[in-house]
């Protein structure tokens, strides 16, 4: 059932990216990842609460992140991960996460997202997530990794999500 949840986030992310890019994105198969794992240079994280809880995050290499910023800002070139670039990437995560949560809620969920947090640096690792699924997405800006770690919330009665 966890893989089904990650598919909502993959589909939503690809839908949002297709709004800004000319070429379609190609989604790879989800892979379950356990324990602490290394993430790419730029990672945007959204928390999830409600009938399900966990997190959704997008990982990019720095060149891919800058290229996505360019696409999302009508061709304006980006050379650094300045405040505007970081805000653009956070907006991408907000759009994709919001769309995925809407899809899940339309199928019986009651979820909300927390504001995004962006991390930039080399040799970053992330842990503390269980049942995490990584979905690679190839775009004309480079590869993006979608990560989804969701579990049923103990504070809300479990509801079946289609």
N, C-alpha and C positions, 0 to 999 in steps of 0.2 A: 504494500500500500504506500510506503514511503516514496517509491519511485514515481507513483502517480502524482504525488504532490510536487516533486521536482519538475515534472513535465509542465505543470501550470506555469512555473517560473521560467522555464526554457522557452515555452511558446510566447509568453508575454514579453520576454527580453527580445526575442527575434522580431516580434511584431513592432516593438518600439524602434529597434534598430532599422527596420525596413522603412520607417518613416523618414529617416535621415540619409540612408545610403541607397545608391543605385542598384547594386548587385545584391541578390538574396544571400542570406547567411545560411551556412550548412551546420546542422546540429549533429554532434557525435553522440555515441551511446553514453548513458549515465554509468558512472563507476562509483561503487561504494568506497569511501575512504574512512579509515579508522585512525584514531589517535591524532597526535600533533603532525601537521603537514606544512610544508613550505608553500608560501603564496608568492605571486608575482609582485613586481615593484609597486603597483598601485592596486589597492583593494578598497572597495566601498561596501560597507556593511549596513544592513537594515535589520532591526529586531522585529520579531513577529509575536503578537500576543492574541489571546482569545481562545477559541475552541482548540486551536493548535498553537504551540509556542516553539520558538527557535529563532533561526536567523537565515537570511538570504544574503549572499555577497557575490560581488562581481570582481574578478581579478583581471588585470591588464599588465602587459609590459609597458614601460614608459612610452616607447614609440607608438604602440597601439592606442594608448590612452590619449596621446596628443593628436593622433589622426582622427579619433572618434570626436574629440572636441572640435576639430576643424569641420567635420561633417555636420555636427550639431549646431554649428554657428555659421552656416552658409558659406563655407570655404575660407573663413578667416584663419590664417595660419597660427599655430601655437608652437612655441619653441621651448617653453618651460611649464612646469606644473605650478602656475601661479594661482592666486585666489580664484580667478575667473575660470581657469581650467578645472580646478577642484570642484567648484560650484556646478560646472557643467556635468561632470561625472556623477556628482551626487544627484543631480536632476535626472540623469539617465536611470540610476538605481531607483529613485522615487517613482518615475514613470513605470518602469518594469515591475517593481514590487507592488505598486498600487494596482496595476492591471491584473497581476496574478492574484492578489487578494480579492479583487472584485470577482474574478472568475471562480475562485474557491467559495466566496460568499454566495454567489449565484447558484452554487451546487450544494448548499446546505451548511457552509462554514459560517463562523462569526469571528473574523479576524480583523486586526488592525496592524498598521506598521508604525514603527518608531522612526524618528528622523535619522537620516543617514550619517554615518561617520566614515571619513576617508583616512586611509593610512598610506603613506608613501615612504619607501625605503628599500634597501637591499637586504637580502637574507632574512626576510620576515617569516615567522612561523605562526600558525594559529592552532589552538587546541581548545579543549573544553566543549567541543561539539561532538555529539554522538549521532550515529546514523546519518552521516553526512554523505551527500551524493554530489559528485563533480560532473558537470556536463560541459564538454568543450564545444565552442561555437567558432567556426571559421568565418571571418568577414573580410571585406576588402581592406579593412584597417588592421587586420591581423587577428590573432586568436584571443578570444575572451573565454575565461572559465567562469561558469555559473556554479555556485555552491549553494546547496540547500540542506539545512539540518532542521527537521521539524519532528515534533512529537506531540501526542495528544496532551492537552492541558489537564492537570488534575483538579483545577479550580472550576472548570466548566464541564457539565455533563457531556460525555462523548456523543457526537452526532456523526452519522454516516455521510461522508462526502463522496459524491459520485466520481 
